[in-house]
Amino acid sequence: MASPDALAGPLRFEPRRALRTSFLVRLWAFLAGPGLDVELANGISPTARIVLSARADWITRPRACRIVAQALRRAVEAAEQPPDQGLSSRVAVDADAVRVCRDDVLALAETLCNVVRPSAYGVAIARQLALNGRSPLFLQAPDHREGADRRLACTLDTAWRALEVSADFE
């Protein structure tokens, strides 16, 4: 008599993208995006909830990764320009910290564009870094400026290392 395991057949790994999600789940993941990005950047597994899985699928698409890479490159360009004296609604880049970590910022942008199947954790950290005005990439309040270059370097290193890990382990 065959064992139950033999009757079940071989287990096949199916990538996250193979899971079909409903339109409403994808819409919810899009609308709640920033909050879900924070959860993913904090290390919560995309398999914890279906909406996290849908968000992970969304942010790890090549186009979404290129947008983050472009934002990182623009931050480097902004740091190299003289400070804007006019009024602007944009959050100012911490030019000193970005200049110190320039090569690491550009390396992260390059990695985002070239990685075949990025981990949602790494992409979420990079998204938080590039798109969240409270990240170490941007100028903080005067009492939080000390050590900004170290915080930026640590965040870049964490994102880069997380991108090295295969998405198969999520």
Backbone as ProteinMPNN parsed JSONL, in Angstrom:
{"seq_chain_A": "MASPDALAGPLRFEPRRALRTSFLVRLWAFLAGPGLDVELANGISPTARIVLSARADWITRPRACRIVAQALRRAVEAAEQPPDQGLSSRVAVDADAVRVCRDDVLALAETLCNVVRPSAYGVAIARQLALNGRSPLFLQAPDHREGADRRLACTLDTAWRALEVSADFE", "coords_chain_A": {"N_chain_A": [[0.845, -1.183, 0.0], [0.513, 2.224, -0.771], [2.114, 5.07, 0.63], [0.667, 7.994, 2.249], [2.109, 10.242, 1.495], [3.238, 9.533, -0.938], [1.007, 9.375, -2.536], [0.212, 11.963, -2.677], [1.833, 13.181, -4.488], [4.585, 14.908, -6.068], [5.787, 17.83, -4.435], [5.394, 21.0, -5.706], [7.079, 23.993, -6.235], [5.607, 27.088, -6.374], [5.882, 30.227, -7.731], [5.358, 33.463, -6.186], [4.074, 35.197, -7.962], [2.51, 33.529, -9.436], [0.25, 33.094, -8.058], [-3.113, 33.838, -8.168], [-4.737, 36.843, -7.726], [-7.539, 38.674, -6.629], [-9.207, 41.44, -8.218], [-10.07, 43.343, -6.349], [-8.392, 42.858, -4.148], [-5.906, 43.537, -5.247], [-6.407, 46.232, -5.768], [-6.822, 47.181, -3.16], [-4.26, 46.703, -2.147], [-2.833, 48.538, -3.674], [-3.955, 51.016, -2.883], [-3.471, 51.043, -0.133], [-0.801, 51.098, -0.121], [1.634, 52.609, 0.918], [1.548, 52.036, 3.711], [1.623, 49.254, 3.681], [4.08, 48.912, 2.487], [5.745, 49.741, 4.543], [5.317, 47.679, 6.385], [6.37, 45.5, 4.94], [9.021, 46.376, 4.696], [9.76, 46.232, 7.308], [10.133, 43.604, 7.63], [8.059, 41.764, 7.616], [6.622, 38.884, 6.353], [5.645, 38.455, 2.948], [3.83, 36.436, 2.592], [2.238, 36.453, 4.776], [-0.202, 37.792, 4.698], [-2.747, 38.082, 2.228], [-3.0, 40.549, 0.999], [-0.53, 41.69, 1.476], [1.034, 40.015, -0.057], [0.067, 40.666, -2.601], [0.896, 43.326, -2.706], [3.661, 42.972, -2.541], [4.108, 41.672, -4.97], [3.485, 43.794, -6.649], [5.419, 45.835, -6.05], [7.806, 44.602, -6.698], [7.942, 44.377, -9.389], [9.586, 44.95, -12.515], [9.258, 47.602, -13.563], [8.404, 49.102, -11.335], [10.633, 48.848, -9.707], [12.498, 50.21, -11.275], [11.519, 52.811, -11.069], [12.037, 53.431, -8.388], [14.822, 53.244, -8.45], [15.372, 55.346, -10.181], [14.523, 57.501, -8.594], [16.438, 57.365, -6.572], [18.746, 57.981, -8.036], [18.115, 60.589, -8.828], [18.193, 61.805, -6.336], [20.917, 61.776, -5.798], [21.79, 63.474, -7.853], [20.497, 65.819, -7.04], [21.846, 66.326, -4.67], [24.3, 67.092, -5.597], [23.846, 69.52, -6.748], [23.704, 73.117, -6.278], [22.179, 74.415, -3.263], [18.672, 74.972, -3.391], [17.262, 78.106, -3.344], [14.722, 79.067, -3.479], [11.169, 78.797, -2.696], [9.853, 75.61, -2.087], [7.914, 72.649, -2.324], [9.056, 70.239, -2.08], [10.794, 67.723, -0.268], [13.89, 68.339, 1.133], [16.97, 66.937, 0.072], [19.414, 65.319, 2.048], [22.204, 66.605, 1.533], [24.911, 66.417, 2.372], [25.092, 63.848, 3.579], [24.315, 62.254, 1.426], [26.343, 62.816, -0.417], [28.512, 61.64, 0.903], [27.765, 58.948, 0.809], [27.457, 58.469, -1.86], [28.381, 56.611, -3.902], [27.36, 54.196, -2.902], [24.608, 54.692, -2.95], [24.156, 54.942, -5.698], [24.964, 52.38, -6.458], [22.997, 50.808, -5.254], [20.788, 51.684, -6.712], [21.508, 50.735, -9.243], [21.549, 47.982, -8.739], [18.839, 47.527, -8.173], [17.772, 47.864, -10.723], [18.885, 45.764, -12.113], [18.57, 43.287, -10.847], [17.13, 40.105, -11.088], [14.982, 38.75, -9.856], [13.869, 40.297, -7.386], [13.885, 40.475, -3.776], [11.004, 41.15, -1.852], [11.361, 42.352, 0.584], [13.882, 43.692, 0.385], [13.333, 45.492, -1.738], [11.247, 46.939, -0.597], [12.569, 48.234, 1.516], [14.309, 49.852, 0.025], [12.393, 51.385, -1.318], [11.233, 52.769, 0.836], [13.441, 54.251, 1.606], [13.946, 55.863, -0.679], [11.501, 57.144, -1.224], [10.191, 58.012, 1.067], [9.907, 60.799, 2.979], [10.921, 60.946, 5.543], [13.113, 59.383, 5.681], [16.637, 58.445, 5.972], [17.802, 59.542, 3.722], [16.874, 62.043, 3.279], [16.801, 65.463, 4.415], [16.777, 66.03, 7.849], [15.231, 67.16, 10.944], [16.999, 69.667, 12.872], [17.912, 68.551, 15.349], [18.165, 65.881, 14.778], [20.147, 65.483, 12.942], [22.772, 64.709, 13.416], [25.028, 62.143, 12.726], [23.786, 61.361, 10.397], [24.895, 60.495, 7.993], [25.921, 57.992, 8.709], [23.555, 56.616, 9.358], [22.308, 56.61, 6.865], [24.174, 55.123, 5.385], [24.004, 52.64, 6.719], [21.325, 51.941, 6.21], [21.346, 51.761, 3.425], [23.125, 49.624, 3.129], [21.662, 47.572, 4.366], [19.42, 47.406, 2.651], [20.684, 46.683, 0.251], [21.851, 44.208, 0.929], [19.53, 42.77, 1.499], [18.403, 42.642, -1.005], [20.117, 40.906, -2.223], [19.367, 38.448, -1.268], [17.495, 35.715, -2.292], [14.235, 35.894, -3.696], [12.871, 33.582, -3.444], [12.975, 32.677, -0.891], [11.142, 34.042, 0.599]], "CA_chain_A": [[0.0, 0.0, 0.0], [1.302, 3.441, -0.912], [2.012, 6.019, 1.751], [-0.061, 9.206, 1.87], [3.01, 11.18, 0.82], [3.411, 9.095, -2.32], [-0.223, 9.66, -3.264], [0.077, 13.412, -2.834], [2.628, 13.624, -5.629], [5.689, 15.792, -5.7], [5.432, 19.216, -4.13], [5.969, 21.93, -6.665], [7.162, 25.37, -5.773], [4.98, 28.023, -7.293], [6.261, 31.585, -7.36], [4.302, 34.369, -5.716], [3.327, 35.786, -9.07], [1.599, 32.544, -10.002], [-1.007, 33.156, -7.321], [-4.048, 34.794, -8.741], [-5.404, 37.662, -6.723], [-8.695, 39.359, -7.187], [-9.059, 42.859, -8.514], [-10.243, 44.112, -5.115], [-7.184, 42.707, -3.334], [-4.865, 44.352, -5.877], [-6.774, 47.631, -5.545], [-6.545, 47.438, -1.752], [-2.797, 46.744, -2.015], [-2.38, 49.784, -4.269], [-4.399, 52.151, -2.074], [-2.828, 50.97, 1.186], [0.591, 50.855, -0.458], [2.68, 53.07, 1.828], [1.499, 51.287, 4.972], [2.076, 47.889, 3.406], [5.522, 48.998, 2.251], [6.382, 49.8, 5.87], [5.278, 46.327, 6.94], [7.334, 44.681, 4.203], [10.363, 46.851, 5.049], [10.025, 45.782, 8.682], [10.445, 42.183, 7.583], [6.883, 40.895, 7.636], [6.617, 38.061, 5.152], [4.532, 38.694, 2.028], [2.848, 35.356, 2.685], [1.457, 36.613, 6.001], [-1.554, 38.205, 4.305], [-2.881, 38.124, 0.773], [-2.791, 41.912, 0.534], [0.922, 41.875, 1.465], [1.521, 39.288, -1.228], [-0.272, 41.471, -3.778], [1.771, 44.503, -2.692], [5.004, 42.496, -2.869], [4.114, 41.466, -6.425], [3.43, 45.106, -7.288], [6.654, 46.612, -5.907], [8.966, 43.891, -7.245], [7.899, 44.409, -10.856], [10.724, 45.734, -13.04], [8.944, 49.032, -13.71], [8.384, 49.701, -9.991], [12.034, 48.906, -9.265], [13.152, 51.284, -12.031], [11.058, 54.087, -10.519], [12.8, 53.645, -7.158], [16.201, 53.496, -8.87], [15.4, 56.701, -10.733], [14.426, 58.426, -7.459], [17.747, 57.366, -5.915], [19.68, 58.726, -8.897], [17.762, 62.018, -8.734], [18.669, 62.298, -5.036], [22.358, 62.033, -5.964], [21.891, 64.684, -8.674], [20.081, 66.961, -6.215], [22.894, 66.581, -3.678], [25.425, 67.712, -6.283], [23.444, 70.853, -7.17], [23.667, 74.085, -5.173], [20.867, 74.414, -2.604], [17.626, 75.798, -3.993], [16.911, 79.19, -2.428], [13.307, 79.382, -3.6], [10.227, 77.968, -1.956], [9.541, 74.359, -2.767], [7.194, 71.693, -1.48], [9.844, 69.007, -2.049], [11.636, 67.493, 0.899], [15.283, 68.525, 0.726], [17.884, 65.816, 0.227], [20.538, 65.583, 2.943], [23.29, 66.629, 0.556], [26.165, 65.939, 2.962], [25.015, 62.392, 3.744], [24.253, 61.637, 0.098], [27.675, 62.91, -1.007], [29.359, 60.644, 1.56], [27.322, 57.606, 0.401], [27.081, 58.575, -3.274], [28.626, 55.36, -4.635], [26.43, 53.172, -2.405], [23.264, 55.018, -3.45], [24.132, 54.577, -7.12], [25.056, 50.912, -6.553], [21.669, 50.282, -4.931], [19.934, 51.968, -7.877], [21.899, 49.802, -10.3], [21.101, 46.647, -8.327], [17.386, 47.478, -8.353], [17.465, 47.73, -12.149], [19.458, 44.562, -12.716], [18.244, 42.032, -10.169], [16.099, 39.412, -11.865], [13.812, 38.489, -9.021], [14.24, 40.899, -6.104], [13.06, 40.161, -2.609], [10.103, 42.245, -1.49], [11.972, 43.011, 1.739], [14.891, 44.622, -0.108], [12.691, 46.548, -2.521], [10.481, 47.78, 0.328], [13.528, 49.11, 2.207], [14.748, 50.843, -0.956], [11.264, 52.302, -1.539], [11.143, 53.642, 1.995], [14.591, 55.144, 1.554], [13.843, 56.805, -1.794], [10.212, 57.825, -1.372], [9.67, 58.472, 2.351], [10.613, 62.015, 3.376], [11.529, 60.81, 6.868], [14.223, 58.432, 5.595], [17.949, 59.087, 6.109], [18.194, 60.178, 2.469], [16.369, 63.406, 3.276], [17.217, 66.339, 5.501], [15.957, 65.87, 9.047], [15.232, 68.288, 11.874], [18.36, 69.904, 13.368], [18.309, 67.672, 16.448], [18.335, 64.516, 14.262], [21.103, 65.483, 11.832], [24.04, 64.078, 13.774], [25.116, 60.74, 12.334], [22.903, 61.088, 9.256], [25.609, 59.713, 6.981], [25.986, 56.596, 9.183], [22.218, 56.028, 9.216], [22.091, 56.374, 5.437], [25.044, 54.009, 4.991], [23.444, 51.395, 7.273], [20.088, 51.63, 5.49], [21.744, 51.316, 2.086], [23.707, 48.287, 3.262], [20.567, 46.647, 4.66], [18.632, 47.22, 1.426], [21.483, 45.96, -0.726], [21.956, 42.814, 1.376], [18.217, 42.139, 1.365], [18.193, 42.378, -2.427], [20.943, 39.749, -2.589], [18.657, 37.243, -0.872], [16.53, 35.321, -3.312], [12.822, 36.028, -3.354], [12.339, 32.246, -3.209], [12.946, 32.412, 0.535], [10.105, 34.829, 1.272]], "C_chain_A": [[0.887, 1.242, 0.0], [1.089, 4.345, 0.294], [1.237, 7.253, 1.294], [0.819, 10.21, 1.141], [3.19, 10.813, -0.649], [2.182, 9.414, -3.155], [-0.379, 11.152, -3.544], [0.844, 13.928, -4.039], [3.721, 14.568, -5.168], [5.184, 17.208, -5.42], [6.13, 20.116, -5.128], [5.99, 23.311, -6.042], [6.514, 26.261, -6.82], [5.331, 29.429, -6.848], [5.062, 32.419, -6.941], [3.441, 34.861, -6.862], [2.335, 34.814, -9.69], [0.254, 32.56, -9.276], [-1.905, 34.213, -7.954], [-4.724, 35.551, -7.603], [-6.538, 38.419, -7.396], [-8.388, 40.834, -7.419], [-9.154, 43.682, -7.241], [-9.019, 44.013, -4.209], [-6.058, 43.55, -3.926], [-5.136, 45.839, -5.687], [-6.469, 48.034, -4.107], [-5.032, 47.565, -1.532], [-2.237, 48.042, -2.592], [-2.721, 50.969, -3.369], [-3.725, 52.197, -0.702], [-1.314, 50.805, 1.04], [1.626, 51.327, 0.544], [2.7, 52.324, 3.163], [1.974, 49.852, 4.798], [3.578, 47.851, 3.129], [6.287, 49.033, 3.568], [6.415, 48.409, 6.489], [6.291, 45.419, 6.253], [8.765, 45.074, 4.547], [10.743, 46.448, 6.47], [10.23, 44.275, 8.754], [9.263, 41.245, 7.671], [6.807, 40.165, 6.299], [5.425, 38.396, 4.251], [3.47, 37.602, 2.098], [1.98, 35.462, 3.929], [0.0, 36.971, 5.698], [-1.6, 38.329, 2.793], [-2.632, 39.53, 0.238], [-1.288, 42.24, 0.53], [1.553, 41.171, 0.267], [1.253, 40.082, -2.5], [0.624, 42.709, -3.848], [3.199, 44.106, -3.062], [5.13, 42.249, -4.373], [4.202, 42.799, -7.161], [4.797, 45.797, -7.23], [7.882, 45.906, -6.473], [8.921, 43.777, -8.763], [9.049, 45.28, -11.357], [10.449, 47.236, -13.135], [8.958, 49.732, -12.358], [9.803, 49.827, -9.44], [12.784, 50.016, -9.988], [12.753, 52.661, -11.513], [11.838, 54.416, -9.246], [14.254, 53.962, -7.497], [16.347, 54.914, -9.418], [15.332, 57.739, -9.614], [15.76, 58.501, -6.707], [18.768, 58.155, -6.732], [19.391, 60.222, -8.855], [18.215, 62.612, -7.409], [20.162, 62.614, -5.106], [22.561, 63.31, -6.787], [21.537, 65.918, -7.861], [21.15, 67.316, -5.185], [24.088, 67.291, -4.307], [25.119, 69.129, -6.755], [23.543, 71.823, -5.986], [22.275, 74.102, -4.548], [19.91, 75.401, -3.262], [17.185, 76.846, -2.972], [15.429, 79.546, -2.468], [12.441, 78.475, -2.74], [9.897, 76.727, -2.767], [8.809, 73.446, -1.791], [7.947, 70.363, -1.375], [10.651, 68.931, -0.759], [13.085, 67.567, 0.423], [16.104, 67.266, 1.003], [18.987, 66.23, 1.194], [21.806, 65.483, 2.107], [24.592, 66.081, 1.132], [26.173, 64.419, 3.073], [25.02, 61.691, 2.39], [25.613, 61.7, -0.583], [28.615, 61.866, -0.405], [29.046, 59.243, 1.031], [26.978, 57.527, -1.08], [27.228, 57.244, -4.015], [27.667, 54.257, -4.205], [25.007, 53.421, -2.887], [23.144, 54.608, -4.915], [24.214, 53.062, -7.314], [23.709, 50.27, -6.24], [20.718, 50.509, -6.102], [20.234, 50.995, -9.011], [21.414, 48.385, -9.988], [19.6, 46.503, -8.528], [17.012, 47.268, -9.817], [17.885, 46.385, -12.717], [19.07, 43.258, -12.051], [17.043, 41.396, -10.864], [14.827, 39.231, -11.05], [14.087, 39.005, -7.616], [13.333, 40.45, -4.969], [12.211, 41.388, -2.279], [10.67, 43.033, -0.316], [12.988, 44.064, 1.279], [14.293, 45.772, -0.883], [11.913, 47.483, -1.61], [11.405, 48.719, 1.099], [13.991, 50.209, 1.256], [13.64, 51.856, -1.244], [11.114, 53.276, -0.379], [12.261, 54.676, 1.968], [14.387, 56.236, 0.506], [12.587, 57.661, -1.782], [9.615, 58.358, -0.073], [10.514, 59.65, 2.82], [11.247, 61.96, 4.746], [12.698, 59.835, 6.859], [15.551, 59.174, 5.73], [18.451, 59.764, 4.833], [17.84, 61.665, 2.474], [16.785, 64.155, 4.534], [16.238, 66.234, 6.667], [16.001, 67.143, 9.89], [16.637, 68.451, 12.461], [18.807, 68.96, 14.483], [18.502, 66.217, 16.01], [19.394, 64.414, 13.156], [22.41, 64.78, 12.16], [24.014, 62.588, 13.421], [24.252, 60.369, 11.147], [23.602, 60.241, 8.202], [25.742, 58.254, 7.397], [24.641, 55.903, 9.04], [21.934, 55.703, 7.755], [22.923, 55.186, 4.972], [24.49, 52.68, 5.492], [22.177, 50.982, 6.53], [20.398, 51.14, 4.079], [22.3, 49.9, 2.129], [22.621, 47.244, 3.511], [19.748, 46.358, 3.406], [19.405, 46.383, 0.416], [21.613, 44.487, -0.349], [20.632, 42.077, 1.227], [17.91, 41.825, -0.099], [19.014, 41.19, -2.903], [20.247, 38.428, -2.271], [17.592, 36.941, -1.911], [15.101, 35.485, -2.807], [12.192, 34.66, -3.09], [12.218, 31.944, -1.712], [11.888, 33.198, 1.274], [8.88, 33.995, 1.536]], "O_chain_A": [[1.898, 1.29, 0.701], [0.013, 4.369, 0.892], [1.156, 7.531, 0.097], [0.345, 10.943, 0.274], [3.284, 11.693, -1.504], [2.297, 9.692, -4.349], [-1.017, 11.552, -4.517], [0.536, 15.001, -4.557], [3.762, 14.97, -4.006], [4.275, 17.706, -6.084], [7.333, 19.989, -5.356], [5.028, 23.735, -5.401], [6.84, 26.188, -8.005], [5.096, 29.786, -5.693], [3.919, 32.126, -7.29], [2.217, 34.932, -6.743], [1.416, 35.232, -10.395], [-0.754, 32.097, -9.81], [-1.479, 35.334, -8.229], [-5.215, 34.955, -6.644], [-6.479, 38.751, -8.579], [-7.429, 41.384, -6.876], [-8.39, 44.632, -7.068], [-8.651, 44.997, -3.567], [-5.33, 44.211, -3.185], [-4.21, 46.619, -5.468], [-5.92, 49.109, -3.865], [-4.586, 48.451, -0.803], [-1.272, 48.59, -2.058], [-1.874, 51.827, -3.121], [-3.445, 53.276, -0.178], [-0.635, 50.412, 1.989], [2.438, 50.519, 0.994], [3.773, 52.017, 3.682], [2.649, 49.304, 5.67], [4.263, 46.892, 3.485], [7.35, 48.427, 3.692], [7.43, 48.005, 7.057], [6.992, 44.654, 6.917], [9.631, 44.209, 4.676], [11.927, 46.337, 6.789], [10.475, 43.733, 9.832], [9.45, 40.034, 7.79], [6.92, 40.782, 5.24], [4.316, 38.598, 4.744], [2.326, 37.827, 1.702], [1.077, 34.648, 4.121], [-0.915, 36.5, 6.373], [-0.594, 38.647, 2.158], [-2.107, 39.685, -0.864], [-0.825, 42.989, -0.331], [2.493, 41.681, -0.341], [2.112, 40.161, -3.378], [1.061, 43.096, -4.931], [3.87, 44.818, -3.809], [6.15, 42.584, -4.975], [4.902, 42.921, -8.166], [5.281, 46.292, -8.248], [8.903, 46.552, -6.706], [9.788, 43.136, -9.358], [9.438, 46.24, -10.692], [11.319, 48.047, -12.821], [9.474, 50.845, -12.246], [10.127, 50.813, -8.779], [13.617, 50.693, -9.386], [13.57, 53.582, -11.519], [12.254, 55.559, -9.052], [14.85, 54.854, -6.895], [17.335, 55.594, -9.143], [16.02, 58.758, -9.682], [16.163, 59.574, -6.259], [19.564, 58.911, -6.174], [20.316, 61.034, -8.847], [18.583, 63.785, -7.35], [20.616, 63.607, -4.538], [23.412, 64.134, -6.451], [22.199, 66.95, -7.975], [21.334, 68.491, -4.865], [24.809, 68.014, -3.621], [26.033, 69.866, -7.123], [23.474, 71.405, -4.83], [21.29, 73.83, -5.235], [20.291, 76.51, -3.636], [16.781, 76.502, -1.861], [14.936, 80.249, -1.587], [12.921, 77.514, -2.139], [9.69, 76.793, -3.979], [9.06, 73.474, -0.586], [7.515, 69.463, -0.655], [11.123, 69.941, -0.237], [13.457, 66.937, -0.567], [15.945, 66.619, 2.038], [19.445, 67.372, 1.159], [22.404, 64.414, 1.989], [25.307, 65.352, 0.445], [27.154, 63.774, 2.702], [25.658, 60.651, 2.229], [26.008, 60.749, -1.257], [29.423, 61.274, -1.12], [29.956, 58.441, 0.826], [26.277, 56.609, -1.504], [26.293, 56.803, -4.684], [27.21, 53.47, -5.034], [24.279, 52.477, -3.196], [22.152, 54.003, -5.32], [23.6, 52.521, -8.234], [23.32, 49.297, -6.886], [19.931, 49.627, -6.445], [19.319, 50.491, -9.663], [20.928, 47.679, -10.872], [19.136, 45.466, -9.002], [16.042, 46.573, -10.117], [17.306, 45.916, -13.697], [19.234, 42.2, -12.659], [16.066, 42.073, -11.186], [13.728, 39.53, -11.519], [14.494, 38.237, -6.745], [12.173, 40.094, -5.177], [12.665, 42.524, -2.416], [10.481, 44.247, -0.23], [12.949, 45.205, 1.742], [14.705, 46.918, -0.704], [11.914, 48.695, -1.824], [11.061, 49.881, 1.314], [14.058, 51.375, 1.645], [13.911, 53.047, -1.395], [10.895, 54.469, -0.587], [12.038, 55.847, 2.277], [14.632, 57.411, 0.782], [12.604, 58.788, -2.277], [8.624, 59.088, -0.112], [11.718, 59.502, 3.033], [12.037, 62.838, 5.091], [13.222, 59.492, 7.919], [15.588, 60.399, 5.616], [19.442, 60.493, 4.879], [18.446, 62.452, 1.746], [17.077, 63.559, 5.57], [15.025, 66.338, 6.486], [16.728, 68.085, 9.573], [17.387, 67.479, 12.539], [19.984, 68.606, 14.544], [18.962, 65.399, 16.807], [19.518, 63.374, 12.51], [23.089, 64.299, 11.254], [23.081, 61.871, 13.782], [24.006, 59.187, 10.908], [22.984, 59.371, 7.588], [25.685, 57.365, 6.548], [24.581, 54.738, 8.647], [21.384, 54.646, 7.443], [22.424, 54.331, 4.24], [24.506, 51.692, 4.758], [21.98, 49.799, 6.252], [19.769, 50.197, 3.598], [21.985, 49.075, 1.272], [22.656, 46.157, 2.934], [19.42, 45.205, 3.126], [18.846, 45.478, -0.203], [21.499, 43.614, -1.209], [20.61, 40.899, 0.871], [17.228, 40.843, -0.392], [18.65, 40.537, -3.881], [20.501, 37.413, -2.919], [16.872, 37.837, -2.35], [14.808, 35.242, -1.636], [11.082, 34.591, -2.562], [11.455, 31.065, -1.311], [11.749, 33.033, 2.486], [7.903, 34.492, 2.096]]}, "name": "protein", "num_of_chains": 1, "seq": "MASPDALAGPLRFEPRRALRTSFLVRLWAFLAGPGLDVELANGISPTARIVLSARADWITRPRACRIVAQALRRAVEAAEQPPDQGLSSRVAVDADAVRVCRDDVLALAETLCNVVRPSAYGVAIARQLALNGRSPLFLQAPDHREGADRRLACTLDTAWRALEVSADFE"}
